[in-house]
Amino acid sequence: MGGLPRLVCASANPDKVAEIAVVLDGLVELLPRPEGLADVVEDAPDLAGNARLKAVAVCAAAGAAAVSDDTGLEVDALDGAPGVFSARYAGEDAAYRDNVDKLLAELDRVGAVAPEQRTARFRTAVMVVWPDGRELCVEGSVEGVIAAAPMGEGGFGYDPVFIPTERDGRTFAQMGDEKHEISHRGRAFRALASALRERATD
């Protein structure tokens, strides 16, 4: 069989879907999440578990292989928080800025002012589930520090306050598509594409 592998995208977040599509362009044919599918309760204790819950639900609804990811921001001064609660750190219906504001307030509360006190990492777990029960899980991460204040207009989520250590002091929100070269999500989905290619040649 020829052509690209086809995966149904489990995410309902349009910002995340757009980012995934950029990373997987030319590697995977990404199909949209089935319309009308209810949100999946993400109550697993870790990122991989949440990604699995979403992928299993979408795979069952679509009757096709589904891909899902879950991403967490782990801040050392906050004992790894917000972690699995990153998307809802400031509440279930929190906007991106609400989460960022709470993060900065929590760092101030614990006295983490200097850059060396604000170390953090983004971690992404990606899960593919096939209708026959097969699963594939890969991860990607990137180290950085949390900025004192938001910088940049691009990206989404915590991008305006995350400064990756591998670049020149800009936040992800200031990088544009350059972000994908080093981002946690970019790394995880490139690892996925590589793993899918290996499976195709087995």
Contacts in CASP RR format, 6 or more apart in sequence:
PFRMAT RR
TARGET T0000
AUTHOR 0000-0000-0000
METHOD contacts of the structure
MODEL  1
MGGLPRLVCASANPDKVAEIAVVLDGLVELLPRPEGLADVVEDAPDLAGN
ARLKAVAVCAAAGAAAVSDDTGLEVDALDGAPGVFSARYAGEDAAYRDNV
DKLLAELDRVGAVAPEQRTARFRTAVMVVWPDGRELCVEGSVEGVIAAAP
MGEGGFGYDPVFIPTERDGRTFAQMGDEKHEISHRGRAFRALASALRERA
TD
3 29 0 8 1.000
4 26 0 8 1.000
4 27 0 8 1.000
4 28 0 8 1.000
4 29 0 8 1.000
5 28 0 8 1.000
5 29 0 8 1.000
5 65 0 8 1.000
5 196 0 8 1.000
5 200 0 8 1.000
6 28 0 8 1.000
6 29 0 8 1.000
6 31 0 8 1.000
6 64 0 8 1.000
6 65 0 8 1.000
7 28 0 8 1.000
7 29 0 8 1.000
7 30 0 8 1.000
7 31 0 8 1.000
7 64 0 8 1.000
7 65 0 8 1.000
7 66 0 8 1.000
7 67 0 8 1.000
7 128 0 8 1.000
8 31 0 8 1.000
8 32 0 8 1.000
8 33 0 8 1.000
8 34 0 8 1.000
8 58 0 8 1.000
8 59 0 8 1.000
8 62 0 8 1.000
8 64 0 8 1.000
8 65 0 8 1.000
8 66 0 8 1.000
8 67 0 8 1.000
9 17 0 8 1.000
9 20 0 8 1.000
9 30 0 8 1.000
9 31 0 8 1.000
9 32 0 8 1.000
9 33 0 8 1.000
9 58 0 8 1.000
9 66 0 8 1.000
9 67 0 8 1.000
9 68 0 8 1.000
10 33 0 8 1.000
10 40 0 8 1.000
10 54 0 8 1.000
10 55 0 8 1.000
10 57 0 8 1.000
10 58 0 8 1.000
10 66 0 8 1.000
10 67 0 8 1.000
10 68 0 8 1.000
11 17 0 8 1.000
11 20 0 8 1.000
11 33 0 8 1.000
11 54 0 8 1.000
11 68 0 8 1.000
11 69 0 8 1.000
12 33 0 8 1.000
12 39 0 8 1.000
15 155 0 8 1.000
15 156 0 8 1.000
15 157 0 8 1.000
16 69 0 8 1.000
16 156 0 8 1.000
16 185 0 8 1.000
17 30 0 8 1.000
17 32 0 8 1.000
19 180 0 8 1.000
19 185 0 8 1.000
19 186 0 8 1.000
20 30 0 8 1.000
20 67 0 8 1.000
20 69 0 8 1.000
20 185 0 8 1.000
20 189 0 8 1.000
21 30 0 8 1.000
22 177 0 8 1.000
22 180 0 8 1.000
23 180 0 8 1.000
23 185 0 8 1.000
23 186 0 8 1.000
23 189 0 8 1.000
23 190 0 8 1.000
24 30 0 8 1.000
24 189 0 8 1.000
24 192 0 8 1.000
24 193 0 8 1.000
27 193 0 8 1.000
27 196 0 8 1.000
28 67 0 8 1.000
28 192 0 8 1.000
28 193 0 8 1.000
28 196 0 8 1.000
30 67 0 8 1.000
31 62 0 8 1.000
31 64 0 8 1.000
33 58 0 8 1.000
34 58 0 8 1.000
34 61 0 8 1.000
34 62 0 8 1.000
37 57 0 8 1.000
37 58 0 8 1.000
37 61 0 8 1.000
40 53 0 8 1.000
40 54 0 8 1.000
40 57 0 8 1.000
40 58 0 8 1.000
41 53 0 8 1.000
42 50 0 8 1.000
42 53 0 8 1.000
42 54 0 8 1.000
42 70 0 8 1.000
42 84 0 8 1.000
43 50 0 8 1.000
43 53 0 8 1.000
44 50 0 8 1.000
44 52 0 8 1.000
44 53 0 8 1.000
44 84 0 8 1.000
45 84 0 8 1.000
46 84 0 8 1.000
46 125 0 8 1.000
47 70 0 8 1.000
47 71 0 8 1.000
47 72 0 8 1.000
47 83 0 8 1.000
47 84 0 8 1.000
47 123 0 8 1.000
47 124 0 8 1.000
47 125 0 8 1.000
47 139 0 8 1.000
48 70 0 8 1.000
48 125 0 8 1.000
48 127 0 8 1.000
48 137 0 8 1.000
48 139 0 8 1.000
49 70 0 8 1.000
49 125 0 8 1.000
49 127 0 8 1.000
50 70 0 8 1.000
50 84 0 8 1.000
50 125 0 8 1.000
51 68 0 8 1.000
51 69 0 8 1.000
51 70 0 8 1.000
51 125 0 8 1.000
51 126 0 8 1.000
51 127 0 8 1.000
51 137 0 8 1.000
52 68 0 8 1.000
52 127 0 8 1.000
52 129 0 8 1.000
52 135 0 8 1.000
52 137 0 8 1.000
54 66 0 8 1.000
54 68 0 8 1.000
54 70 0 8 1.000
54 127 0 8 1.000
55 66 0 8 1.000
55 67 0 8 1.000
55 68 0 8 1.000
55 127 0 8 1.000
55 128 0 8 1.000
55 129 0 8 1.000
55 135 0 8 1.000
56 66 0 8 1.000
56 129 0 8 1.000
58 66 0 8 1.000
58 68 0 8 1.000
59 65 0 8 1.000
59 66 0 8 1.000
59 129 0 8 1.000
59 130 0 8 1.000
59 131 0 8 1.000
63 131 0 8 1.000
64 131 0 8 1.000
65 128 0 8 1.000
65 129 0 8 1.000
65 130 0 8 1.000
65 131 0 8 1.000
66 128 0 8 1.000
66 129 0 8 1.000
67 126 0 8 1.000
67 127 0 8 1.000
67 128 0 8 1.000
67 192 0 8 1.000
68 126 0 8 1.000
68 127 0 8 1.000
68 129 0 8 1.000
69 124 0 8 1.000
69 125 0 8 1.000
69 126 0 8 1.000
69 127 0 8 1.000
69 185 0 8 1.000
69 188 0 8 1.000
69 189 0 8 1.000
70 84 0 8 1.000
70 124 0 8 1.000
70 125 0 8 1.000
71 86 0 8 1.000
71 122 0 8 1.000
71 123 0 8 1.000
71 124 0 8 1.000
71 125 0 8 1.000
71 184 0 8 1.000
71 185 0 8 1.000
72 82 0 8 1.000
72 83 0 8 1.000
72 84 0 8 1.000
72 86 0 8 1.000
72 122 0 8 1.000
72 123 0 8 1.000
72 124 0 8 1.000
73 82 0 8 1.000
73 83 0 8 1.000
73 86 0 8 1.000
73 103 0 8 1.000
73 120 0 8 1.000
73 121 0 8 1.000
73 122 0 8 1.000
73 158 0 8 1.000
73 162 0 8 1.000
74 80 0 8 1.000
74 81 0 8 1.000
74 83 0 8 1.000
74 120 0 8 1.000
74 121 0 8 1.000
74 122 0 8 1.000
74 123 0 8 1.000
75 81 0 8 1.000
75 82 0 8 1.000
75 103 0 8 1.000
75 107 0 8 1.000
75 118 0 8 1.000
75 119 0 8 1.000
75 120 0 8 1.000
75 146 0 8 1.000
76 119 0 8 1.000
76 120 0 8 1.000
77 107 0 8 1.000
77 110 0 8 1.000
77 111 0 8 1.000
77 112 0 8 1.000
77 117 0 8 1.000
77 118 0 8 1.000
77 119 0 8 1.000
78 103 0 8 1.000
78 106 0 8 1.000
78 107 0 8 1.000
78 110 0 8 1.000
78 112 0 8 1.000
81 89 0 8 1.000
81 106 0 8 1.000
82 89 0 8 1.000
82 99 0 8 1.000
82 103 0 8 1.000
86 99 0 8 1.000
86 158 0 8 1.000
87 94 0 8 1.000
87 99 0 8 1.000
88 94 0 8 1.000
88 99 0 8 1.000
89 99 0 8 1.000
89 102 0 8 1.000
89 103 0 8 1.000
90 98 0 8 1.000
90 99 0 8 1.000
90 101 0 8 1.000
90 102 0 8 1.000
91 98 0 8 1.000
94 102 0 8 1.000
96 156 0 8 1.000
96 157 0 8 1.000
96 158 0 8 1.000
97 150 0 8 1.000
99 157 0 8 1.000
99 158 0 8 1.000
100 150 0 8 1.000
100 157 0 8 1.000
100 158 0 8 1.000
100 160 0 8 1.000
100 161 0 8 1.000
103 146 0 8 1.000
103 158 0 8 1.000
103 161 0 8 1.000
104 146 0 8 1.000
104 148 0 8 1.000
104 149 0 8 1.000
104 161 0 8 1.000
107 113 0 8 1.000
107 118 0 8 1.000
107 146 0 8 1.000
111 117 0 8 1.000
112 118 0 8 1.000
113 148 0 8 1.000
115 145 0 8 1.000
116 145 0 8 1.000
118 145 0 8 1.000
118 146 0 8 1.000
118 147 0 8 1.000
119 143 0 8 1.000
119 144 0 8 1.000
119 145 0 8 1.000
120 143 0 8 1.000
120 144 0 8 1.000
120 145 0 8 1.000
120 146 0 8 1.000
120 162 0 8 1.000
121 141 0 8 1.000
121 142 0 8 1.000
121 143 0 8 1.000
121 144 0 8 1.000
121 184 0 8 1.000
122 141 0 8 1.000
122 142 0 8 1.000
122 158 0 8 1.000
122 162 0 8 1.000
122 183 0 8 1.000
122 184 0 8 1.000
122 185 0 8 1.000
123 139 0 8 1.000
123 140 0 8 1.000
123 141 0 8 1.000
123 184 0 8 1.000
124 139 0 8 1.000
124 140 0 8 1.000
124 141 0 8 1.000
124 184 0 8 1.000
124 185 0 8 1.000
124 186 0 8 1.000
124 187 0 8 1.000
124 188 0 8 1.000
125 137 0 8 1.000
125 138 0 8 1.000
125 139 0 8 1.000
125 140 0 8 1.000
125 188 0 8 1.000
126 137 0 8 1.000
126 138 0 8 1.000
126 139 0 8 1.000
126 188 0 8 1.000
126 189 0 8 1.000
126 191 0 8 1.000
126 192 0 8 1.000
127 135 0 8 1.000
127 136 0 8 1.000
127 137 0 8 1.000
128 135 0 8 1.000
128 136 0 8 1.000
128 137 0 8 1.000
128 192 0 8 1.000
128 196 0 8 1.000
129 135 0 8 1.000
136 192 0 8 1.000
136 195 0 8 1.000
136 196 0 8 1.000
136 199 0 8 1.000
138 188 0 8 1.000
138 191 0 8 1.000
138 192 0 8 1.000
138 195 0 8 1.000
139 188 0 8 1.000
139 191 0 8 1.000
140 184 0 8 1.000
140 185 0 8 1.000
140 186 0 8 1.000
140 187 0 8 1.000
140 188 0 8 1.000
140 191 0 8 1.000
141 184 0 8 1.000
141 187 0 8 1.000
142 164 0 8 1.000
142 166 0 8 1.000
142 182 0 8 1.000
142 183 0 8 1.000
142 184 0 8 1.000
142 187 0 8 1.000
143 164 0 8 1.000
143 165 0 8 1.000
143 166 0 8 1.000
144 162 0 8 1.000
144 163 0 8 1.000
144 164 0 8 1.000
144 165 0 8 1.000
145 163 0 8 1.000
145 165 0 8 1.000
146 161 0 8 1.000
146 162 0 8 1.000
146 163 0 8 1.000
147 160 0 8 1.000
147 161 0 8 1.000
147 162 0 8 1.000
147 163 0 8 1.000
147 171 0 8 1.000
149 161 0 8 1.000
150 160 0 8 1.000
150 161 0 8 1.000
150 171 0 8 1.000
150 173 0 8 1.000
151 160 0 8 1.000
151 161 0 8 1.000
151 170 0 8 1.000
151 171 0 8 1.000
151 173 0 8 1.000
151 174 0 8 1.000
152 160 0 8 1.000
152 171 0 8 1.000
152 173 0 8 1.000
152 174 0 8 1.000
153 173 0 8 1.000
154 160 0 8 1.000
154 173 0 8 1.000
154 174 0 8 1.000
154 176 0 8 1.000
155 172 0 8 1.000
155 173 0 8 1.000
155 176 0 8 1.000
155 179 0 8 1.000
159 171 0 8 1.000
159 172 0 8 1.000
159 173 0 8 1.000
159 179 0 8 1.000
160 171 0 8 1.000
160 172 0 8 1.000
160 173 0 8 1.000
161 171 0 8 1.000
162 171 0 8 1.000
162 172 0 8 1.000
163 169 0 8 1.000
163 170 0 8 1.000
163 171 0 8 1.000
164 172 0 8 1.000
164 182 0 8 1.000
164 183 0 8 1.000
166 182 0 8 1.000
167 175 0 8 1.000
167 178 0 8 1.000
167 182 0 8 1.000
172 179 0 8 1.000
172 183 0 8 1.000
180 186 0 8 1.000
END
